[in-house]
């Protein structure tokens, strides 16, 4: 039997659900990972989790990775999509504290936004699905201030310049209007930082509330705020097919 080939350290951490591969690289660079008692900062370092003693923040890595978990969380407003906040604000990990493995989000929702969020310990899948070339559609209900004109909606649909480059075309549909606000359904195929809020502000109609209903075929449905559920087999298969398509 052939001896196991050592793997890159960041890939091992991703397989074990410590972080996505990109986040694992940051852990290594910051000196938070040790191999056989030595701090490792070199990203090309290879190791064998069955033979080498690997620690992250002083906690040993188990020889075998944990069973993969895939959850859909209904994130409430007032929670950060991070593991720890120096300011002591609440994080999404508090909502899944009963799960006996470390989880991290695929994508993000900002502090004031709510809705569908995928959590997993599958670092390889998370890394692929958060890559800029992965254009999974995400559906939002967004209340904005004022009554956008047809020209403004068309401009949003066609894309505007953010950070020196245009946004991709988006679906923007009026669902309801009141005297001072409008409810829009927005479907994005990209996920730049606070994109909807920034675009709405540029167009003169700041966001009043933002809620994500769906991530591709994954529907939030009637899942209560603050609660989570395991992904259905069909939902996971859809994510994995999307991952394979984007790695070809």
N, C-alpha and C positions, 0 to 999 in steps of 0.2 A: 504493500500500500504506500502510495506517495505521501511524503511528509507535507503538512499544511504549509501553504505559502503565507508568510506574514503580510498583513494588510496595512495600508496607510492608517495612521492613528485616527485621523478625522473620520474615515469610513467606519472604523470600529465604534467610535463614539456615536455615530449616526445609527448604526445597526442596533446598538444597545439602548436607543431611546434617550440618550443624554441631551442631544441637540441635533438640529439639522447639520448637514456637513459644513455649510457656511458658518453657522454659529460655533461648531466644533473648532473650526480654524481659529476663530477669535479666542476661544478658551485656551488653545494651545499657545498662541502668540502672547497671551497675557500671563503665561506661566502657571496656569491653574491645573495643569495635567502633569502627572508623574508616571514614569515607567521604571519599575524596579528601583524605586526610591530616588530617582533622579528627575528633576524638572526638565521637561522637554518643550522647546519652543520652535523646533524645526518642523515645518509642515510635511516634509518628505519622510519623516520618521515612520518606520514600519514596526509592527509588533504582532504577537500571537496571543490573543486573549486567553487561550487555554494554557499557555506556558508563562507569559509575562504577567507581572503584578502591576496593574494599571489603576491609578487613582485620579479622581477629579474632585478638586476642593477637599482633598483628604479622605474622600469616600471611595472604597474599593469598587472596581467594576467586576460584576459577576462574570464567570467564565462563559456562560451562555446568555444570549440576549433574552429579555423578557418576551412573553407572547405579545404580538402586535395588537394594539387597541386603536379603534377608530370611532370617534364620538362626534355627534352633532350637538352643539351647545346653543341655547338661546341666551345670548349675552345681553344682560340688562345695561342700561345707561349707568355710568358711574363706576365702571370697572376697566382696568388697564389690561391690554393684551400683552402681558409681560410676566416674567417669573417673580420679579421683586421690584418694588418701587422705593427709592430712598426717602421719598416724602411720606411713606406710610399709607398711600392710597390703596384701595382694594384692587386685587388682581383676579383674573379669571381662574387662576389655579385654586382659589378659595372655593369656587363653585364645584370643582371636581376633586376635592380633597379625599373623597371616599374611594377614589380609584387608586389601586396600589401600584402604580407605576408613574414615572415622570412623563408628563405630556407637554406638548407645545402646539401653538396654533399654526394652521396652514393659512397664511394670509392674516390680515388684521382688521379690526374695527376700532376707531378712535374712542376716547374716553366717554364722549357724549353720545355716541351712536349705539344702536342696539341691533339684535338680530342674529342671523345664522352664522356660525363659526365652526369650522372643523378643527378638532384636536386629535393628535395622534402621538405615538412614540416611534413611528416609522420614519426615521430621519431621511431615508433615501427617497421615499415618496414625497415627503414634505419639501425636500430640496428641489425635486423636479417640478412640482406643481407651483412653487413660488418663483420659478425662473421667469424672467421677463418675456420669454417667447411663448409662455403658456397662457393662452387667451380664453380661459374658462369664463362663460358669461355669468354675471352676478346681477340679481334683480333687487332693486331698492324702491321703497316708498319714501318720498322726500317732500316734506312741507317746506316751501320757500316763501319768503316775504314778497308781497305784492302780486301783480298779475303779469307774468311774462308775455310779451307780444309774440306773434307768429314769427317775426324776424329773429327775435331772441332765441326762441326754441329751435329754429332752423340752424342758427349759429352754433348752439350747443350740440345739435345732432351732427353737424358737419365736423366739429372739432375746433378748438381754439389753442393758442400757444401757451404752454406751461413749461417753465424751465428751459426755454429756448427751442422747444420742439412741439409740434401739434399733438393734441390728444387724438386717439382713434375715434372714428364715427361711433356714435352712441344712439340708442333708442330712447327718446324722451317723449312721454305721452301725458297729456293732461287728464287727470282722473276726477278732480273736483276743484271748485273755486269758491272762495268766500270774498268778503269785501276787501280784506287786507292780506290774503294768503292764497296759495295754490298748492294742491297736492299733485305731485308728478310721480309717474313710474319711470325709473331710469334703469336701463340695462347697459352695463359696461362690459367690455371684453379686455380691459386692462385694469390695473390696480395701483396707480400712483398714489403717493402719500396724500391723504385727505383730498383726493381729486374732486369729488362732487362738491364738497364745501368750497374749495378754491375756485372752481369754475363758476359756481352759482354767485359767489361774491364778485368775481370779475364782471359777470353779466348784470350785476345790479340787483340780484335777488337772493340775499343771504339765506342760508339754510336755517330753518327753525327746528326741525327734527329730522332724523335720518334713521331708517330701519331697513335692514337687509332681509328679504323674504326667502331668497333662494340662492344657492351656489350651483350653477348648472342644473342638473336634475334633482338635486337635494333640496327638498322643500321643507321649510320650517314648520308649516302646518299649524297644528294646535298645541305644539310643545310650549308649556308655560315658561314665562320669563325666569331665568336662573336655573332651569332644568336642562338635562342632557339625555341623550339616548344613544345606543350603539347604532352605527350605520347598518342599514339593511344590506343583505348580500348583493342585491342588484345595484345598490348605490356604490358599494365598494368596487364592484366589477367595473362600473362606469368610470370611476376615478382611475383604476388601474389601466383600463383601456386608453384613457386620455394620457396617462403617464407614458405608456408604450408608444403612442402616436407621436408624442413630443420628444422622444429619445431616438427615433428612427433617423 
